[in-house]
């Protein structure tokens, strides 16, 4: 009736009784207590050839009671799973298996679930566990007084606690947040856990009662369902409530639909669709409504129309070297995005990036390997300012370029071959001189050689030849074609001096660049389209042709002289400095004071940076008048940190005559300060001020708490800018992020 053994001679048998029942118990135990860790398991019935290994100090066969009991450090292994318990009892008559005392269940991936007792029948249709404690996913923890399995797809938990925060082993400190409910149900078919009568506790204190809440299994990458809402209020929209719904259409695509209700204006609907293909991915984010125009106070005017915004992008691989893609940015009117607080402008959706006042739609292809680069793009602009017209923002059909580096050297130097094509389409508004379509194609060959001679001097001769073909619409539907040939030659000489030291190394390098270029005959038919915003500064001081693109050409002789210096400590700190200026023999049309090349001599330009690690850093760029050394432009930034405090300041100033857009501020100050408090808390304050107009472009202050499982932020933001009918605004935003439950926010 009894077989016993000492600890040194433990009983180990293969399927000594009820093979199917024992396998079912182990499978049931795992699927019942490891809530949300794995998809629903099929009922397990061990075939005669499948081994269930049972080890115990004692195995007792009680024929009178109809039970078989294994006790004393019981271990059951089946298909990579292991169950440990103090005692295992199998009822031969009912087929019920019960594991009792310090039950541990280890899955194939090594995750472990604990319980005081686990019970199941052979069919695994009904299972139960008491005092359940389970680790879900990578970080979430679930505990329940009891767990009952209701069929194959549902398990019921009673008196449950759930958190994704670290749990104190001693139990004397509650987690940052936890969800406590009297009843919870895990649905394996929908892969969700739903709670009834739930209470959200923060540091053990109840703060929010939720009659019902549900979330996906922590191990599920994504699942359909309602996302946390966004609730808030501002002057334009009034009180608003936005409710998103996430639809996991398939493993490769999803859709988020949202409805935002406003107190002052009609609702706004949003759709965000994403799909991944074998060769790439695309996304489409759109909002739309049917509404009148309204001002900063929510006062409506004009007629009610269908209004919308669309932001879309896609990127796909053609082969190992080529990709193609597209980007779409469109809004119904100039103020739509700002009126409804719609994000999306200024994000990268291709090689060309828009901004909040200018949207860009494009389709492109790019190819690149170790010796060549090619691209082609068709680009359309939508200006969001009153002065933006089709003359100012033409349609680019297309812009294409290719560059090839020849592997075989020529006269011991490197040769680059380039081709560039640009075609612009615009509609003349009938005001002022006629402006129509135009196009240009350029072919360029560049040669450069770097050689070291004498006492470490670097001599770099270079040469370039270029041919341009222009086609310009002089009057409506009448075109004129003409050509232009250009060339330059010169050399750059530098002499680096290096002083190694015990603590730091220093390099001082004088640089001289001299070149002579052909004269470009003044031709009113050549319009500067691609070199409007450039400026001679430290980044292009030694460029042979200062104009960065193709429409402008710098003629005649020129010389640039400057000094570069770098110091680098052996512990990682560094500092650098560069300054210099440029001389030219003659002036040229198209070069202005704005780009620092209006006369025969440029202003002095300089830049420097200091990096001493986290505690201090500074960088700056400056342009000084060539005669008086007065500051024409300065852009300086300083950052620092002391103990718990950190901050940074940026000051920008430019002469009013150098502004590309007269509406831009010519003196601006940006400051950011922060302080780290105890236990995950920090404070931040920011300010952007137009010193010329004496207004705050933006100011904000925020308090933030963050730990491994929680994010909380409360912030106040105010802007004083006016654009069209939308003027100053302010808002209070509160965001609460609970890992695995989502982010609740409002503004």
C-alpha positions in Angstrom: 0.0 0.0 0.0 2.9 2.4 0.8 6.2 2.9 -0.9 8.6 5.3 0.9 12.2 6.4 0.5 14.7 8.6 2.2 15.7 12.0 0.8 18.9 10.4 -0.6 16.8 7.8 -2.4 13.8 9.7 -3.8 11.1 8.0 -5.7 11.3 8.8 -9.4 8.7 7.2 -11.6 7.5 7.7 -15.1 3.7 8.0 -15.2 3.1 5.8 -12.1 -0.6 6.8 -12.2 -3.2 8.8 -14.2 -0.9 10.0 -17.0 -3.6 12.0 -18.7 -4.8 13.5 -15.5 -1.4 14.5 -14.3 -0.6 16.1 -17.6 -3.9 17.9 -17.5 -3.2 19.1 -14.0 0.1 20.6 -15.0 -1.2 22.2 -18.1 -4.3 23.5 -16.3 -2.2 24.9 -13.5 0.0 26.8 -15.9 -2.9 28.1 -17.9 -5.0 29.0 -14.9 -2.5 30.8 -12.7 -0.2 32.3 -15.3 -3.0 34.7 -16.2 -2.2 36.6 -19.4 1.2 35.1 -20.0 0.3 32.8 -22.9 -2.6 32.3 -25.3 -5.2 29.8 -24.3 -3.8 26.3 -24.2 -5.6 23.4 -25.7 -6.7 20.6 -23.3 -3.8 18.4 -22.8 -4.0 14.6 -22.8 -0.7 12.8 -22.6 -0.3 10.0 -25.1 1.2 6.8 -23.7 4.5 7.6 -25.3 4.7 11.0 -23.6 6.5 10.9 -20.3 5.4 12.7 -17.2 8.2 12.5 -14.7 7.1 12.6 -11.0 9.6 12.9 -8.2 8.7 12.9 -4.5 9.9 11.8 -1.1 6.9 9.5 -0.7 4.2 8.1 -3.0 1.1 6.7 -1.2 -1.5 4.6 -3.0 -4.6 4.6 -0.8 -6.9 2.0 -2.4 -9.6 2.4 0.2 -9.9 6.2 -0.3 -9.3 5.9 -4.1 -6.4 8.4 -4.0 -2.8 8.5 -4.9 -0.7 11.0 -2.9 2.8 12.2 -3.6 4.3 14.3 -0.8 7.6 15.8 0.3 9.4 18.0 -2.2 7.1 17.0 -5.1 8.3 17.8 -8.6 6.4 17.1 -11.8 8.0 17.7 -15.2 6.1 17.6 -18.5 6.9 19.1 -21.9 9.4 21.6 -20.5 7.1 22.7 -17.7 7.8 22.0 -14.0 5.4 22.1 -11.0 6.7 21.9 -7.4 4.5 21.5 -4.3 4.6 20.1 -0.8 1.9 17.5 -1.7 0.1 16.3 -4.8 -3.2 14.3 -4.5 -4.9 12.5 -7.3 -8.5 11.2 -6.8 -8.9 8.1 -8.9 -12.7 8.3 -8.8 -13.3 11.9 -9.7 -10.2 12.5 -11.7 -9.4 15.6 -9.7 -5.8 16.5 -9.0 -4.9 18.9 -6.2 -1.4 20.4 -5.6 -1.1 21.8 -2.1 1.5 23.9 -0.3 4.1 26.2 -1.8 3.0 25.5 -5.3 5.4 26.8 -8.0 4.9 26.5 -11.7 7.7 27.2 -14.1 7.0 27.7 -17.8 9.3 26.9 -20.7 10.5 30.6 -20.7 11.5 30.4 -17.1 8.7 32.6 -15.7 7.3 31.4 -12.4 3.9 31.5 -10.8 3.2 30.9 -7.1 0.0 29.7 -5.3 -1.0 28.0 -2.1 -3.1 25.4 -3.9 -4.0 24.4 -7.5 -6.9 22.1 -8.5 -8.2 20.7 -11.8 -10.0 17.8 -13.4 -8.7 15.6 -16.2 -10.6 17.5 -18.9 -9.3 20.8 -17.5 -12.7 22.4 -17.9 -12.8 23.7 -14.4 -9.7 24.6 -12.4 -9.0 26.6 -9.3 -6.1 28.1 -7.5 -5.9 29.8 -4.1 -3.6 32.7 -2.9 -2.4 33.2 -6.5 0.8 35.3 -7.1 1.9 35.6 -10.8 4.5 37.6 -12.7 3.0 38.7 -16.0 5.2 39.7 -18.9 8.5 41.4 -18.0 7.4 43.5 -15.0 3.7 43.2 -14.1 2.5 41.4 -11.0 -0.9 40.0 -10.3 -2.2 38.5 -7.0 -5.6 37.0 -6.2 -7.3 35.4 -3.3 -8.7 32.7 -5.7 -8.7 31.9 -9.4 -11.3 29.7 -11.1 -11.1 28.5 -14.7 -14.5 28.7 -16.5 -14.0 26.6 -19.6 -11.2 26.9 -22.1 -11.3 30.7 -22.8 -12.1 32.3 -19.5 -10.7 32.5 -16.0 -12.2 34.4 -13.0 -10.1 36.0 -10.3 -11.5 37.1 -7.0 -10.2 39.9 -4.8 -7.4 40.7 -7.2 -4.5 43.2 -7.1 -2.6 44.2 -10.2 0.5 46.5 -10.7 3.4 47.0 -13.1 5.5 48.6 -10.4 8.3 46.8 -8.4 6.8 45.1 -5.4 8.6 45.3 -2.0 9.5 41.7 -0.9 9.0 42.6 2.8 5.6 44.1 2.2 6.2 47.2 4.3 6.1 49.6 1.3 3.1 49.6 -1.1 3.8 50.0 -4.9 3.6 53.4 -6.5 0.2 52.4 -7.9 -2.0 49.4 -8.0 -5.4 48.3 -9.3 -7.5 46.5 -6.7 -10.8 44.9 -7.7 -13.3 42.5 -6.2 -13.6 40.5 -9.4 -11.6 40.2 -12.7 -12.0 38.1 -15.8 -9.3 37.0 -18.2 -10.7 36.4 -21.7 -8.2 34.4 -23.7 -10.0 34.8 -26.9 -9.9 38.7 -26.8 -6.6 38.5 -24.8 -7.8 41.1 -22.2 -8.2 41.3 -18.5 -11.3 43.2 -17.3 -12.0 44.4 -13.7 -15.3 45.1 -12.0 -15.5 47.4 -9.0 -11.9 48.5 -9.3 -10.1 51.1 -7.2 -6.9 52.8 -8.3 -4.6 53.2 -5.3 -1.5 55.5 -5.2 1.0 54.5 -2.6 -1.7 52.4 -0.9 -4.2 55.3 -0.8 -7.5 54.9 -2.9 -7.8 57.8 -5.3 -10.2 56.7 -8.1 -13.1 54.3 -8.3 -13.7 52.7 -11.6 -16.8 50.6 -12.0 -15.2 48.9 -15.0 -11.8 48.9 -16.6 -10.0 46.5 -19.0 -6.6 46.3 -20.5 -4.7 43.8 -22.8 -2.6 41.1 -21.4 0.8 42.6 -20.5 2.4 40.0 -22.7 0.3 41.1 -25.7 2.1 43.5 -28.0 -1.1 45.2 -29.0 -4.9 44.5 -28.7 -8.0 46.3 -29.8 -9.8 48.4 -27.3 -10.5 51.9 -26.0 -7.4 54.0 -25.1 -7.3 56.5 -22.3 -9.2 59.7 -23.0 -7.9 63.3 -23.3 -9.9 65.7 -21.3 -9.3 69.5 -21.0 -10.3 73.0 -21.6 -9.0 76.1 -23.5 -10.4 79.4 -24.7 -11.0 78.4 -28.3 -12.5 75.0 -28.0 -14.1 75.2 -24.5 -14.2 72.0 -22.5 -13.3 69.1 -24.7 -13.3 65.3 -24.4 -11.4 63.1 -26.9 -11.9 59.3 -26.9 -9.6 57.2 -29.0 -10.3 53.6 -30.0 -7.5 51.3 -31.1 -8.2 48.5 -33.7 -5.5 45.9 -34.2 -6.7 44.9 -37.7 -3.9 42.3 -38.3 -0.4 41.7 -37.2 0.8 44.1 -39.9 -1.8 47.0 -39.7 -3.8 49.0 -37.2 -6.2 51.9 -37.0 -6.8 54.5 -34.2 -10.1 56.4 -34.5 -10.9 59.2 -32.2 -13.8 61.5 -31.5 -13.2 64.8 -29.8 -16.2 66.7 -28.4 -15.9 70.5 -27.8 -18.0 72.8 -25.7 -17.7 75.7 -28.2 -17.5 74.1 -31.6 -18.5 71.0 -33.5 -16.8 67.7 -32.9 -13.5 66.7 -34.6 -12.9 63.1 -35.9 -9.4 61.7 -36.3 -8.2 58.5 -38.1 -4.6 57.2 -37.8 -3.9 54.2 -40.0 -0.6 52.3 -40.1 0.4 49.3 -42.2 3.7 47.5 -42.6 4.7 45.6 -45.8 7.5 43.2 -46.5 9.4 46.1 -48.2 8.4 49.1 -46.1 5.6 50.8 -44.2 3.0 53.6 -44.5 0.9 55.7 -42.2 -2.0 58.1 -42.8 -3.1 60.5 -40.1 -6.2 62.6 -40.8 -8.7 64.8 -39.0 -11.9 66.4 -40.3 -14.9 68.3 -39.1 -17.8 70.4 -40.5 -17.6 73.8 -38.9 -17.3 77.6 -39.3 -14.2 79.6 -38.7 -13.7 80.8 -35.1 -11.4 83.1 -33.2 -9.3 82.8 -30.0 -12.5 83.1 -27.9 -14.4 80.4 -29.8 -16.6 83.0 -31.5 -17.8 81.5 -34.8 -18.1 83.3 -38.1 -18.2 82.7 -41.9 -20.0 79.7 -43.4 -20.0 76.1 -42.2 -17.8 73.9 -44.4 -16.0 70.6 -44.4 -12.5 71.2 -43.1 -9.6 68.7 -42.7 -5.9 67.9 -42.3 -3.9 65.1 -43.7 -0.4 63.9 -42.8 0.8 60.7 -44.5 4.1 59.0 -45.3 5.5 55.9 -46.7 9.0 54.4 -47.2 9.7 51.3 -49.2 12.8 49.3 -50.3 13.3 48.8 -54.0 16.6 46.8 -53.6 19.7 47.0 -51.5 20.7 50.4 -52.9 17.4 52.1 -53.7 14.4 53.2 -51.7 11.3 55.2 -52.7 8.7 57.0 -50.5 6.2 59.8 -50.2 5.1 62.4 -47.7 1.7 64.2 -47.7 1.0 67.4 -45.6 -2.2 69.3 -46.2 -4.6 71.5 -44.3 -7.9 73.0 -45.4 -6.9 76.6 -44.5 -4.0 78.5 -43.0 -5.2 78.4 -39.3 -6.8 74.9 -39.2 -3.8 73.2 -37.4 -3.5 75.9 -34.8 -7.2 76.3 -34.4 -7.7 72.7 -33.4 -4.3 72.0 -31.8 -3.4 69.4 -34.5 0.2 68.1 -34.4 2.1 66.9 -37.4 3.7 69.9 -39.1 7.5 70.0 -39.1 8.1 66.2 -38.9 10.3 64.4 -41.3 8.4 62.6 -44.1 11.1 62.5 -46.7 14.3 64.4 -47.7 12.5 67.8 -47.3 11.1 68.9 -44.0 8.3 71.4 -43.6 7.5 73.7 -40.7 4.5 75.1 -38.9 4.1 77.8 -41.5 4.9 75.7 -44.6 3.7 72.2 -45.4 5.5 70.0 -47.9 4.2 67.1 -49.9 6.7 65.0 -51.8 7.4 61.8 -53.6 11.0 60.7 -53.9 13.5 58.0 -54.7 17.0 57.7 -53.3 19.9 55.4 -54.3 23.2 55.1 -52.6 26.3 52.9 -52.5 29.9 53.3 -51.5 30.8 55.4 -54.6 27.6 57.2 -55.7 24.5 58.9 -54.5 21.3 59.7 -56.6 17.9 61.2 -55.7 14.8 62.5 -57.5 11.9 64.2 -55.8 8.6 65.9 -56.9 7.7 68.5 -54.3 4.6 70.7 -53.6 4.4 73.5 -51.0 1.4 74.8 -49.0 2.1 78.1 -47.4 0.2 78.9 -44.2 0.8 82.7 -44.3 -1.2 85.3 -46.2 1.8 86.3 -48.3 2.4 82.8 -49.6 1.5 82.5 -53.2 2.2 80.1 -56.1 4.8 82.5 -57.3 6.7 82.3 -54.0 6.2 78.6 -53.5 6.3 76.9 -56.9 5.7 73.2 -57.7 9.0 71.3 -58.2 8.7 68.9 -61.1 11.3 67.4 -60.4 14.5 68.0 -58.5 17.0 65.4 -59.3 20.7 64.9 -58.6 23.4 62.3 -58.9 27.0 62.1 -57.9 29.7 59.5 -58.8 33.1 59.3 -57.2 35.6 57.7 -59.7 37.6 54.9 -58.1 40.6 55.5 -60.4 42.6 58.6 -59.3 43.4 61.3 -61.8 46.8 63.0 -61.3 46.8 61.4 -57.8 43.5 63.2 -57.0 39.9 62.3 -56.6 37.3 63.1 -59.3 33.6 63.6 -58.6 31.0 63.8 -61.4 27.7 65.5 -60.7 24.5 66.1 -62.5 21.6 68.2 -61.3 18.1 68.9 -62.7 15.4 71.3 -61.4 12.1 72.2 -63.0 9.8 74.7 -61.4 6.1 75.3 -62.3 4.3 78.4 -61.1 1.3 80.5 -61.9 1.8 84.2 -62.6 -0.6 86.3 -60.6 -0.5 89.2 -63.1 1.0 91.6 -60.6 4.5 93.0 -61.4 7.0 91.3 -63.8 5.9 88.0 -65.3 7.0 84.9 -63.4 6.5 81.6 -65.1 7.9 78.2 -65.3 11.7 77.6 -65.6 14.1 74.7 -65.5 17.8 74.1 -65.3 20.2 71.2 -65.9 23.8 71.3 -64.7 26.8 68.9 -65.2 29.8 69.3 -63.0 33.3 67.7 -62.7 35.4 68.4 -59.6 39.0 67.3 -58.9 40.9 67.6 -55.6 44.1 66.2 -54.2 45.4 66.3 -50.6 49.2 66.2 -50.3 51.6 66.6 -47.3 54.9 68.4 -47.9 57.7 70.2 -46.1 57.3 70.5 -42.3 53.8 68.9 -42.1 51.9 71.3 -44.4 48.8 70.1 -46.2 48.5 71.3 -49.8 45.1 70.6 -51.5 44.8 71.8 -55.1 41.3 71.7 -56.7 39.5 72.5 -59.9 36.0 72.5 -61.1 34.2 72.9 -64.4 30.4 73.2 -64.9 27.9 73.6 -67.7 24.4 74.9 -67.1 21.4 74.8 -69.5 18.4 77.0 -68.7 14.9 77.0 -70.1 12.9 80.1 -68.9 9.3 81.0 -69.7 9.7 84.7 -70.6 6.0 85.3 -71.5 3.0 83.0 -71.3 3.8 79.7 -73.1 7.0 81.2 -74.7 10.3 79.7 -73.6 13.9 80.8 -74.1 16.8 78.3 -73.8 20.4 79.4 -73.1 23.6 78.0 -71.6 26.3 79.0 -69.2 29.8 77.7 -68.8 31.7 78.1 -65.5 35.0 77.0 -63.9 37.3 77.6 -61.1 40.7 76.5 -59.8 42.7 77.1 -56.6 44.2 75.5 -53.6 43.9 75.2 -49.9 46.9 75.2 -47.6 46.9 74.4 -43.9 49.7 73.9 -41.4 48.6 72.1 -38.3 50.8 72.5 -35.2 50.2 69.8 -32.5 51.3 70.1 -28.9 50.8 66.9 -26.9 50.7 67.3 -23.1 50.3 65.3 -19.9 46.7 66.5 -19.4 45.5 67.6 -22.8 46.5 67.8 -26.5 46.3 71.0 -28.6 46.2 71.5 -32.3 46.5 75.0 -33.9 45.9 75.1 -37.7 46.2 78.2 -39.9 44.3 77.8 -43.1 44.4 79.8 -46.4 42.1 79.1 -49.4 42.7 80.9 -52.7 40.7 80.4 -55.9 40.0 82.1 -59.2 36.7 81.6 -61.0 35.3 82.5 -64.4 33.1 85.5 -64.6 29.4 84.8 -65.0 27.8 87.2 -67.4 25.0 89.2 -65.7 21.8 87.8 -67.1 18.4 88.9 -65.8 16.9 85.6 -67.1 18.7 83.7 -64.4 16.7 84.0 -61.2 18.2 83.0 -57.9 15.8 80.2 -56.7 18.1 77.9 -54.6 20.5 80.2 -52.8 18.2 82.7 -51.0 18.9 81.9 -47.4 22.6 81.0 -47.2 25.2 83.1 -45.3 29.0 83.0 -45.3 30.0 81.7 -41.8 32.4 79.3 -40.1 30.8 76.3 -41.9 31.5 77.4 -45.4 34.3 80.0 -45.0 36.8 77.8 -47.0 34.4 76.6 -49.7 35.7 77.6 -53.1 32.4 78.8 -54.4 30.6 80.4 -51.4 27.1 80.0 -53.1 25.9 76.5 -52.0 23.8 75.5 -55.0 23.6 76.4 -58.7 21.8 79.6 -59.5 24.4 81.9 -57.9 28.1 81.9 -59.0 30.9 83.7 -57.2 33.1 85.2 -60.0 36.7 86.3 -60.0 39.5 85.8 -57.5 38.9 85.2 -53.7 40.9 84.4 -50.7 39.7 83.0 -47.3 42.0 83.2 -44.3 41.3 81.7 -40.9 42.6 79.8 -37.9 41.3 76.6 -36.4 42.3 75.5 -32.9 41.3 72.4 -30.8 42.1 71.3 -27.3 41.1 67.9 -26.0 41.8 66.7 -22.5 42.7 63.0 -21.8 39.6 62.9 -19.5 37.2 63.8 -22.4 36.8 67.6 -22.0 37.3 69.6 -25.2 37.3 73.1 -26.6 37.5 74.4 -30.2 37.7 77.8 -32.0 37.6 78.9 -35.6 37.6 82.5 -37.0 38.4 84.2 -40.3 37.1 86.2 -43.2 37.0 86.3 -47.0 38.4 88.8 -49.6 37.2 89.1 -53.2 38.3 91.1 -56.1 34.9 92.1 -57.4 31.2 92.3 -56.4 28.5 90.2 -58.1 24.8 90.5 -58.5 22.7 88.3 -56.2 25.2 88.5 -53.2 23.8 90.8 -50.5 24.5 91.9 -46.9 22.3 89.1 -45.7 24.6 86.4 -47.0 27.8 88.4 -46.0 29.1 88.7 -49.5 27.8 92.1 -50.7 31.2 93.8 -51.0 34.8 92.9 -51.7 35.4 91.9 -48.1 33.2 89.9 -45.8 32.5 90.4 -42.1 34.6 88.5 -39.6 33.1 85.1 -38.7 33.9 83.0 -35.7 32.6 80.0 -33.8 33.6 78.2 -30.6 32.6 75.5 -28.2 33.5 74.2 -24.7 32.5 70.9 -23.4 33.4 70.1 -19.7 30.9 67.3 -19.3 27.6 67.5 -17.5 28.5 70.5 -15.3 29.3 73.0 -18.0 29.1 73.5 -21.8 29.0 76.5 -24.1 28.9 77.1 -27.9 28.5 80.2 -30.0 28.7 81.7 -33.4 29.3 85.4 -34.2 29.5 87.7 -37.1 31.4 91.0 -36.6 31.4 94.1 -38.9 34.5 94.1 -41.0 35.4 97.7 -40.0 33.9 98.5 -36.6 33.7 94.9 -35.3 30.2 95.6 -34.1 28.1 92.4 -33.7 26.0 91.8 -36.8 24.8 88.4 -35.7 25.3 86.3 -32.5 23.9 82.9 -31.5 25.2 81.7 -28.1 24.2 78.9 -25.8 25.4 78.0 -22.3 24.4 75.0 -20.2 25.3 74.0 -16.7 24.5 71.8 -13.7 25.2 72.1 -10.1 24.0 69.3 -7.8 20.3 69.0 -8.2 20.0 72.1 -10.5 20.5 72.3 -14.2 19.7 74.8 -16.9 20.6 76.3 -20.2 20.3 79.7 -21.9 20.3 80.7 -25.6 20.6 84.3 -26.8 20.1 85.2 -30.4 20.5 88.6 -32.0 20.8 89.7 -35.6 20.8 93.0 -37.4 17.3 93.8 -38.7 18.6 94.2 -42.3 19.9 90.6 -42.2 16.5 89.0 -41.4 15.1 86.8 -44.2 11.6 87.2 -42.9 10.9 90.7 -41.5 8.2 89.2 -39.1 10.9 87.1 -37.3 12.3 88.5 -34.1 15.8 89.9 -34.3 16.6 89.5 -30.6 15.4 86.4 -28.8 16.2 84.7 -25.4 15.4 81.1 -24.6 15.9 79.8 -21.1 15.3 76.4 -19.4 15.8 75.6 -15.8 15.3 72.4 -13.8 15.6 71.0 -10.4 15.7 67.4 -9.3 13.7 66.7 -6.2 13.6 63.6 -4.0 12.0 60.3 -4.9 11.6 60.8 -8.7 10.2 64.4 -8.6 11.6 67.2 -10.7 10.6 70.8 -11.6 11.1 72.5 -15.0 10.5 76.0 -16.3 11.0 77.4 -19.8 10.8 80.8 -21.4 11.2 82.0 -25.0 11.0 85.8 -25.2 11.1 88.2 -28.1 13.3 91.0 -26.7 12.6 93.3 -29.6 8.8 93.2 -29.2 9.0 92.6 -25.4 6.6 89.7 -25.4 6.9 86.1 -24.4 6.6 83.8 -27.4 6.2 80.8 -25.1 6.5 80.2 -21.3 5.8 77.0 -19.4 6.4 75.5 -16.0 5.9 71.9 -15.1 6.2 69.4 -12.2 7.1 65.8 -13.2 7.2 62.5 -11.3 8.7 59.5 -13.0 9.7 56.0 -11.8 9.8 52.5 -13.3 6.1 52.2 -13.7 4.5 55.7 -13.4 4.7 59.0 -15.1 2.9 62.1 -13.8 3.1 65.6 -15.2 1.3 68.9 -14.5 2.2 71.8 -16.7 1.1 75.4 -17.5 1.8 76.8 -20.9 1.2 80.3 -22.3 1.8 81.9 -25.7 1.4 85.5 -26.7 1.8 85.3 -30.5 -0.9 86.4 -32.9 -1.4 84.8 -36.3 -4.5 85.7 -38.2 -7.6 85.4 -36.0 -5.8 83.0 -33.5 -4.1 85.0 -30.8 -2.6 84.4 -27.3 -3.5 81.2 -25.6 -2.8 79.4 -22.3 -3.5 75.9 -21.1 -3.1 73.6 -18.1 -2.2 70.1 -18.9 -2.2 67.0 -16.6 -0.8 63.7 -17.8 -0.8 60.4 -15.9 1.0 57.4 -17.4 0.6 54.0 -15.8 2.7 51.4 -17.5 0.5 48.7 -19.2 -2.6 50.8 -18.6 -1.8 53.8 -20.8 -1.6 57.6 -20.5 -4.4 59.7 -19.2 -4.1 63.4 -20.2 -5.8 66.7 -20.6 -5.0 70.3 -21.4 
